[in-house]
């Protein structure tokens, strides 16, 4: 049984098709952080949202498809507060 952070990743039926991204608007309450080489998005999500499962929101808000594309020193936007972000995403589905 896989209990790692990637356990919920699924195989796409058509890997050549792009996965649509959500449009997460900028807020005055957003937090901006300097990404360093020891950061991980799941840890950042835990720190700002209280749960590591929302790492994908940070990834999506910064227009990345995978975490490995983020370079150390980049400024990442953390959409905040989480309840407003989740409501916004729910309205897009």
N, C-alpha and C positions, 0 to 999 in steps of 0.2 A: 504494500500500500504506500503510495507516494504522499508524503505530508509536506513537501517543499512548497516554496512560494509560487511555483509554476503549476501546481496540481490542477488548477481550473482552466488551463489553456487547452483549447480544443483545436482539432485539425479542420481547416476550412475545406469545404467541398470543392471550391475553385480558388486555389491559391494565387492565381493570376489576376483576380478581381480585387480592386481596392476596397478596403473596409471603410464605410463612411465615418467621418469624424463628426463630433458634436460641435456646435458653435457655442462656446462658453464665453459670454460677454465679459468685458472688463468691469470691475467694480472698484469703487473708492476704497473698499475694505479688503481688496486683494493684498496678499503679502508677497514680497519679492525677496528672493534669497539667492546668494551666490553658490552655485553648484561646484562642489570640489570632488576630487578623485576618490574620496572615501564615501561619498553620499550614495544612497540607494533610494529610489522613489518610494518603495514600500515603507522604509523607515521615515521618510519625510511625511508621507501620508499619515503614519501613526502619530508623528509629532504634532501635526497641524489639525488632523481630523479625529484623532483618537482611535483610528483603525487603519491597518495597513492595506486593507482591501480596496481602498480608493486611490491607489497609485496611478491608475489609468487616467484619472481626472487631471492630474498634474501633467502627465504626458500629453494628453489631448489638448489641454489649454495652451501648451507651448508648441503645438504643431509638430510633434515628433511621433513617429510610428513605433520606434523601439528606444528603450532607454540607452542603449549603447551608442546612439548617435549624439548624445549630449556630451559636450566637451567641458572639462573642468574650467571654471572661471566664468561660465555663462550665467546670466541672471535668469532664474526661472520664476514664473508667475504662479503663485498658489492661489487659485480661486477660493474666496472666503466670503461668507460663512458657508459651510458644507450644505446645510439644509436648503439654502437658496439655490445653490449650484445643482443639487439633486432635483429640485423642483423644476428648474429650467431645462434640465436634460429630459425629465419625464414628459414635459410638454412637447418635446421634439420627436418623441417616439411614436 
